[in-house]
């Protein structure tokens, strides 16, 4: 496998993050970002949570959307391109796919550039906490102990970036319900778009406008992010496990898209506590994360760490591409099969089935 890149422009970010740059990526890493967006599983049951059937198909569907609409060049380090299948879509279909790809890109940048690997839907976190869904809200909460909470408004366009759309996103990202216990807060407006068929990203860092009311506690944010993985393992896990660097992951098979997805066993077990309120399960998730790779970053070293993230992205992407495996500080592992090699993914989708 060969890594590729997402060219980006960042405005109003710390000076250590280049305003123009390329974030190196791999297919396993990008697929982990895509599948981590799966699941709208928060319901209105007595416990505050309910599972909807078929989340495994949603994981597979999100991975398939990435593969069907993006391809790479044989030469490493180049931007991704639209596929012929994407170009054949009608305008409304392109808009829907581009909207999804905008969310994938936002998750990927939050994880690999901004050190916020937890990326939960705002509405799901608020429903988990029993809060009403009123007013305009950003799309996602990103979180990492070194950065606190990032409110993210994610946009996607089938054409070039739009300043009008970004200004709307900037305004919406600033509507920031404060997460209780989540640390510092900031806001990000993110857009993924196509320019000359190349996939690119644009990031803005607007000043947040603090709302008077509080948002959900961090425990609800964590539960909203991890709950779909628990359902995936319930549907497809069947006791399968994988050990990587001394850490055990409970794994689920997605043969529809030639992937295996896993969750660190201690995080999985925290989600399975019977009869526990979300606060208790969320607190166990928080304790597990505090003891893991999500080490707090001091404020004086945060800007330095972001620069390291930019520099290390290429090395990490190369390792992911070579092994077909992506493991995140969120405790999620994705193992990509032979269908996702650089040789296959440099071809148009109808041609890939013949690659051995």
Secondary structure, DSSP 8 states (H G I E B T S, - for coil): ---EEEEEEEESS-TTS-SEEEEEE-HHHHHHHHHTT-------STTS----TTHHHHHHHHHHHHHHHEE--SSTT-B-EE-HHHHTS-HHHHHHHHHHHHHHHHHHHHHHTTS--EEEEHHHHHHHTT----S---SEEEEETTTEEEEEEEEE-SSS--HHHHHHHHHHHHEEEEEET--SEEEEEEEEEEETTEEEEEEE----EEEEEEEEEHHHHHHHHHHHHHHHHHHHTTT-EEEETTEEEEEEEEGGGTEEEEEEHHHHHHHT-TT--HHHHHHHHHHHHHTTT-----HHHHHHHHHHHHHHHHHHHHHHHHHTEEE-TTSEEEEE-GGGSHHHHTS-GGGGGG--
